Amino acid sequence: MEQVPTVEHRLVDHEKRLQHLEKQDIKQDKRIENIEQSFTKLENTILKENKETRNLFKELTDRQWSLIEGREKAEEAKEIREHELNAAEKKDELEYKKQKFTANMDLLIRLLTAGGLIYLLIESILKN
């Protein structure tokens, strides 16, 4: 014979199912809470890593900018040295020409004065 569930039996069965569902609901709540905590940790980690990455890129950019500025300063210093070197060479060349001109003029003046030219002519005739 088939047993017909009594109201009391049905009530107890219903109570068992409710308790089981409540336990499952508590487990689900714990899982959701754990997932939320994990998500929060992950979000914080991502934010921290993002900040560190931005700081790293900023530091690299600052270093590159410093290198660029240093290279530009070095190029400017090189141009200044080359300009000063060229100016010094031109000054030396001008000084050399001036000294050469002065020496030639001294020689010419000595030859033309105090009988130097006459002396040279007589000397060259006597040698021949």
C-alpha positions as a Markdown table, in Angstrom:
| # | Residue | x | y | z |
|---|---|---|---|---|
| 1 | Met | 0.0 | 0.0 | 0.0 |
| 2 | Glu | 0.9 | 3.3 | -0.7 |
| 3 | Gln | 1.6 | 5.6 | 2.0 |
| 4 | Val | -0.2 | 8.8 | 1.8 |
| 5 | Pro | 1.9 | 11.6 | 3.3 |
| 6 | Thr | 0.3 | 13.0 | 6.2 |
| 7 | Val | 0.2 | 16.7 | 6.9 |
| 8 | Glu | 2.7 | 16.3 | 9.7 |
| 9 | His | 5.0 | 14.3 | 7.6 |
| 10 | Arg | 4.8 | 16.8 | 4.8 |
| 11 | Leu | 5.4 | 19.6 | 7.3 |
| 12 | Val | 8.6 | 17.9 | 8.6 |
| 13 | Asp | 9.7 | 17.3 | 5.0 |
| 14 | His | 9.0 | 20.9 | 4.2 |
| 15 | Glu | 10.9 | 22.0 | 7.3 |
| 16 | Lys | 13.9 | 19.9 | 6.3 |
| 17 | Arg | 13.9 | 21.3 | 2.8 |
| 18 | Leu | 13.8 | 24.9 | 4.2 |
| 19 | Gln | 16.7 | 24.2 | 6.5 |
| 20 | His | 18.6 | 22.8 | 3.6 |
| 21 | Leu | 17.8 | 25.8 | 1.5 |
| 22 | Glu | 18.8 | 28.1 | 4.3 |
| 23 | Lys | 22.2 | 26.3 | 4.7 |
| 24 | Gln | 22.7 | 26.6 | 0.9 |
| 25 | Asp | 21.8 | 30.3 | 1.1 |
| 26 | Ile | 24.3 | 30.8 | 3.9 |
| 27 | Lys | 27.0 | 29.0 | 1.8 |
| 28 | Gln | 26.1 | 31.1 | -1.2 |
| 29 | Asp | 26.4 | 34.3 | 0.9 |
| 30 | Lys | 29.8 | 33.2 | 2.1 |
| 31 | Arg | 30.9 | 32.4 | -1.4 |
| 32 | Ile | 29.7 | 35.8 | -2.6 |
| 33 | Glu | 31.4 | 37.6 | 0.3 |
| 34 | Asn | 34.6 | 35.7 | -0.5 |
| 35 | Ile | 34.3 | 36.7 | -4.2 |
| 36 | Glu | 33.7 | 40.3 | -3.2 |
| 37 | Gln | 36.7 | 40.3 | -1.0 |
| 38 | Ser | 38.8 | 38.7 | -3.7 |
| 39 | Phe | 37.5 | 41.3 | -6.2 |
| 40 | Thr | 38.4 | 44.1 | -3.8 |
| 41 | Lys | 41.9 | 42.7 | -3.3 |
| 42 | Leu | 42.3 | 42.3 | -7.0 |
| 43 | Glu | 41.1 | 45.9 | -7.6 |
| 44 | Asn | 43.5 | 47.2 | -5.0 |
| 45 | Thr | 46.4 | 45.3 | -6.5 |
| 46 | Ile | 45.5 | 46.6 | -10.0 |
| 47 | Leu | 45.3 | 50.1 | -8.7 |
| 48 | Lys | 48.7 | 49.7 | -6.8 |
| 49 | Glu | 50.3 | 48.2 | -9.9 |
| 50 | Asn | 48.9 | 51.0 | -12.1 |
| 51 | Lys | 50.3 | 53.6 | -9.8 |
| 52 | Glu | 53.7 | 51.9 | -9.8 |
| 53 | Thr | 53.6 | 51.7 | -13.6 |
| 54 | Arg | 52.7 | 55.3 | -13.9 |
| 55 | Asn | 55.5 | 56.3 | -11.5 |
| 56 | Leu | 57.9 | 54.1 | -13.5 |
| 57 | Phe | 56.9 | 55.7 | -16.8 |
| 58 | Lys | 57.2 | 59.2 | -15.2 |
| 59 | Glu | 60.6 | 58.3 | -13.9 |
| 60 | Leu | 61.7 | 57.0 | -17.3 |
| 61 | Thr | 60.3 | 60.0 | -19.1 |
| 62 | Asp | 62.1 | 62.3 | -16.6 |
| 63 | Arg | 65.4 | 60.4 | -17.2 |
| 64 | Gln | 65.0 | 60.6 | -21.0 |
| 65 | Trp | 64.2 | 64.3 | -20.8 |
| 66 | Ser | 67.4 | 64.8 | -18.7 |
| 67 | Leu | 69.4 | 62.9 | -21.2 |
| 68 | Ile | 68.0 | 65.0 | -24.0 |
| 69 | Glu | 68.7 | 68.2 | -22.2 |
| 70 | Gly | 72.2 | 67.0 | -21.4 |
| 71 | Arg | 72.9 | 66.1 | -25.0 |
| 72 | Glu | 71.6 | 69.5 | -26.1 |
| 73 | Lys | 73.9 | 71.2 | -23.6 |
| 74 | Ala | 76.8 | 69.1 | -24.7 |
| 75 | Glu | 76.1 | 70.1 | -28.3 |
| 76 | Glu | 75.9 | 73.7 | -27.4 |
| 77 | Ala | 79.2 | 73.5 | -25.5 |
| 78 | Lys | 80.8 | 71.8 | -28.5 |
| 79 | Glu | 79.6 | 74.5 | -30.8 |
| 80 | Ile | 80.9 | 77.2 | -28.4 |
| 81 | Arg | 84.3 | 75.4 | -28.2 |
| 82 | Glu | 84.5 | 75.1 | -32.0 |
| 83 | His | 83.6 | 78.8 | -32.3 |
| 84 | Glu | 86.2 | 79.8 | -29.8 |
| 85 | Leu | 88.8 | 77.5 | -31.4 |
| 86 | Asn | 88.0 | 79.0 | -34.8 |
| 87 | Ala | 88.2 | 82.5 | -33.4 |
| 88 | Ala | 91.6 | 81.7 | -31.7 |
| 89 | Glu | 92.9 | 80.2 | -34.9 |
| 90 | Lys | 91.9 | 83.3 | -36.9 |
| 91 | Lys | 93.4 | 85.5 | -34.2 |
| 92 | Asp | 96.7 | 83.5 | -34.4 |
| 93 | Glu | 96.6 | 83.6 | -38.2 |
| 94 | Leu | 96.1 | 87.4 | -38.1 |
| 95 | Glu | 98.8 | 87.8 | -35.5 |
| 96 | Tyr | 101.2 | 85.7 | -37.7 |
| 97 | Lys | 100.4 | 87.8 | -40.7 |
| 98 | Lys | 100.9 | 91.0 | -38.6 |
| 99 | Gln | 104.3 | 89.8 | -37.3 |
| 100 | Lys | 105.3 | 88.7 | -40.8 |
| 101 | Phe | 104.3 | 92.1 | -42.2 |
| 102 | Thr | 106.2 | 93.9 | -39.4 |
| 103 | Ala | 109.3 | 91.8 | -40.0 |
| 104 | Asn | 109.2 | 92.5 | -43.7 |
| 105 | Met | 108.7 | 96.2 | -43.1 |
| 106 | Asp | 111.6 | 96.2 | -40.6 |
| 107 | Leu | 113.8 | 94.5 | -43.2 |
| 108 | Leu | 112.7 | 96.9 | -45.9 |
| 109 | Ile | 113.4 | 99.9 | -43.6 |
| 110 | Arg | 116.8 | 98.6 | -42.6 |
| 111 | Leu | 117.7 | 98.0 | -46.2 |
| 112 | Leu | 116.6 | 101.5 | -47.3 |
| 113 | Thr | 118.1 | 103.3 | -44.4 |
| 114 | Ala | 121.7 | 103.9 | -43.3 |
| 115 | Gly | 123.2 | 102.8 | -46.5 |
| 116 | Gly | 122.0 | 99.3 | -46.2 |
| 117 | Leu | 120.9 | 99.1 | -49.8 |
| 118 | Ile | 124.1 | 100.6 | -51.0 |
| 119 | Tyr | 126.1 | 98.2 | -48.8 |
| 120 | Leu | 124.2 | 95.2 | -50.2 |
| 121 | Leu | 124.8 | 96.4 | -53.8 |
| 122 | Ile | 128.5 | 96.8 | -53.2 |
| 123 | Glu | 128.7 | 93.5 | -51.5 |
| 124 | Ser | 126.9 | 91.7 | -54.3 |
| 125 | Ile | 129.2 | 93.4 | -56.9 |
| 126 | Leu | 132.3 | 92.4 | -55.0 |
| 127 | Lys | 131.2 | 88.9 | -54.8 |
| 128 | Asn | 130.7 | 88.6 | -58.5 |
